[in-house]
């Protein structure tokens, strides 16, 4: 189980690099071969911008776990207009049935993608290709129960 779903607040406590390393490896395995195989500056620029957006998505996602009073004013403004997903929008991602609300960065696309079952189709395609059953197809187990910040701190003391 992802520690993020068991302790959703922890993403706000980690350093940027700690939230980023898994994505960085995945992006590197895609970007490096593309960069070596392609000598087109437009394609390289597109791949670079896309990779940067993927990398910074974790930071934007962490902002959805922060309280407005602790967020930079620009982030609050972007959340208020829906460009970035807000804390209230993102909260649904951490509640049952865990089979929707997958947009963790953009509030603009969240409703459209959920309404059109984009992620359900993506799960099906991945299942067909990789024969890996998504967790959202079964009832949550006790491993999915979120631990609150105060509960976790009480356990440590």
C-alpha positions as CSV (number, residue, x, y, z in Angstrom):
1,X,0.0,0.0,0.0
2,X,1.2,3.5,-0.8
3,X,2.2,5.3,2.4
4,X,0.5,8.4,0.8
5,X,-2.9,6.8,1.0
6,X,-2.4,5.5,4.5
7,X,-0.9,8.8,5.7
8,X,-2.0,11.4,3.2
9,X,-0.6,14.3,5.2
10,X,3.0,13.0,5.0
11,X,3.5,14.3,1.5
12,X,3.5,17.8,3.0
13,X,6.4,16.9,5.3
14,X,8.8,15.3,2.9
15,X,11.5,17.2,1.0
16,X,10.8,17.8,-2.7
17,X,13.4,15.2,-3.7
18,X,11.8,12.5,-1.6
19,X,8.4,13.0,-3.3
20,X,10.1,13.1,-6.7
21,X,12.6,10.3,-7.0
22,X,10.2,7.6,-8.3
23,X,8.9,9.9,-11.0
24,X,12.4,11.0,-11.8
25,X,13.5,7.5,-12.6
26,X,10.5,6.8,-14.8
27,X,10.9,10.0,-16.7
28,X,14.6,9.4,-17.1
29,X,13.9,6.0,-18.7
30,X,11.6,7.6,-21.2
31,X,13.3,10.9,-21.8
32,X,16.9,9.7,-22.2
33,X,16.1,7.2,-25.1
34,X,13.9,9.8,-26.8
35,X,16.7,12.4,-26.5
36,X,19.3,10.0,-27.9
37,X,17.1,8.8,-30.7
38,X,15.7,12.2,-31.8
39,X,17.6,15.2,-33.1
40,X,14.5,17.4,-33.6
41,X,14.5,20.4,-31.3
42,X,10.7,20.7,-31.3
43,X,10.2,17.1,-30.2
44,X,13.0,17.5,-27.6
45,X,11.3,20.7,-26.3
46,X,7.9,19.0,-26.1
47,X,9.4,16.1,-24.2
48,X,11.3,18.4,-21.9
49,X,8.2,20.5,-21.1
50,X,6.1,17.4,-20.6
51,X,8.7,15.8,-18.4
52,X,8.9,19.0,-16.3
53,X,5.2,19.0,-15.9
54,X,5.2,15.4,-14.8
55,X,8.0,16.0,-12.3
56,X,6.4,19.1,-10.8
57,X,3.0,17.3,-10.5
58,X,4.1,15.9,-7.2
59,X,4.7,19.4,-5.8
60,X,1.3,20.5,-7.0
61,X,-0.2,17.4,-5.5
62,X,1.4,18.1,-2.2
63,X,-0.1,21.6,-2.3
64,X,-3.6,19.9,-2.4
65,X,-2.8,18.5,1.0
66,X,-1.7,21.9,2.5
67,X,-3.9,24.3,4.3
68,X,-4.6,27.6,2.6
69,X,-3.0,29.6,5.3
70,X,0.3,27.9,4.7
71,X,0.2,28.0,0.9
72,X,1.8,30.7,-1.3
73,X,-0.8,33.2,-2.5
74,X,-0.2,32.2,-6.1
75,X,-1.0,28.6,-5.4
76,X,-4.2,29.6,-3.5
77,X,-5.3,31.8,-6.4
78,X,-4.6,28.9,-8.9
79,X,-6.6,26.5,-6.7
80,X,-9.4,29.1,-6.3
81,X,-9.8,29.4,-10.1
82,X,-9.6,25.6,-10.5
83,X,-6.3,25.4,-12.4
84,X,-4.8,23.4,-9.6
85,X,-6.9,20.9,-7.6
86,X,-7.9,22.3,-4.2
87,X,-7.8,20.6,-0.9
88,X,-11.5,20.1,-0.9
89,X,-11.6,18.7,-4.4
90,X,-8.7,16.4,-3.7
91,X,-10.2,15.0,-0.5
92,X,-12.5,12.8,-2.5
93,X,-9.4,11.0,-3.8
94,X,-8.8,9.7,-0.3
95,X,-12.4,8.5,0.4
96,X,-14.2,5.3,-0.7
97,X,-15.0,4.0,-3.2
98,X,-11.4,4.8,-4.4
99,X,-12.4,4.4,-8.0
100,X,-12.6,8.0,-9.2
101,X,-11.2,11.5,-8.4
102,X,-7.8,10.5,-9.7
103,X,-6.8,14.0,-10.9
104,X,-4.3,15.1,-8.3
105,X,-3.0,18.2,-10.1
106,X,-5.6,20.0,-12.2
107,X,-9.1,20.9,-11.0
108,X,-10.0,21.8,-14.6
109,X,-9.9,18.2,-15.9
110,X,-11.1,16.4,-12.8
111,X,-14.9,16.5,-13.4
112,X,-14.6,15.9,-17.2
113,X,-12.3,12.9,-16.8
114,X,-14.4,11.3,-14.1
115,X,-17.7,12.0,-15.9
116,X,-16.3,10.4,-19.1
117,X,-14.8,7.4,-17.2
118,X,-11.4,8.1,-18.6
119,X,-9.5,6.5,-15.7
120,X,-11.8,3.4,-15.7
121,X,-11.0,2.9,-19.3
122,X,-7.3,3.4,-18.6
123,X,-7.5,0.8,-15.8
124,X,-9.2,-1.7,-18.1
125,X,-6.5,-1.1,-20.8
126,X,-3.7,-1.7,-18.3
127,X,-5.5,-4.8,-17.0
128,X,-5.8,-6.2,-20.5
129,X,-2.1,-5.4,-21.3
130,X,-0.5,-6.2,-18.0
131,X,-3.0,-8.5,-16.3
132,X,-2.7,-6.4,-13.1
133,X,-6.0,-5.8,-11.3
134,X,-6.4,-2.3,-10.0
135,X,-7.1,-2.0,-6.3
136,X,-10.2,0.1,-7.1
137,X,-11.9,-3.1,-8.4
138,X,-12.1,-4.6,-4.9
139,X,-13.3,-3.4,-1.6
140,X,-10.7,-1.5,0.5
141,X,-8.8,-3.6,3.0
142,X,-7.8,-2.5,6.5
143,X,-4.5,-1.4,4.9
144,X,-6.4,1.3,3.2
145,X,-7.6,2.9,6.4
146,X,-6.1,6.3,6.7
147,X,-4.3,7.1,9.8
148,X,-4.8,10.7,10.9
149,X,-1.8,12.9,11.7
150,X,-2.7,13.0,15.5
151,X,-3.1,9.2,15.6
152,X,0.3,8.7,14.0
153,X,2.0,11.2,16.4
154,X,0.4,9.6,19.4
155,X,1.7,6.2,18.3
156,X,5.2,7.6,18.1
157,X,5.2,9.1,21.6
